[in-house]
Amino acid sequence: MLLIKACPRCQGDVTPIVDFEGDLQLSCVQCGYSKYVPRGRRPDLAEAKPVVGTLRRAS
């Protein structure tokens, strides 16, 4: 999964990585920014609303 334009430093793409203990690390593909999120501090992803854009054909 790739989070588009989610990096707070460069607005680059962020990839979430879950380690063997269930902790989450967010890492930017472009600038290398990294943030560690412990298991107890993660938001419940089941309650999160997906962000879906609508593609429209140019007229």
Steps between C-alpha positions, in 0.01 A plus 500: 500500500621850422368818660513768231627848603497408871855603598501800736847604385484488119140397417639183347359148504511305828510124539382339825708208630375275783772314690474159665381652830212683331655847521469732202772698325411761239777567250510754215617366165631836373684662795545212747299656785406232751255494790456218752144441627469252790216250495300673777508841326373391158159619382240233434516456124160326493334831595698707251323611184686423178597795284388425148519747216257503213645476155317700239547488131611826340239643270 
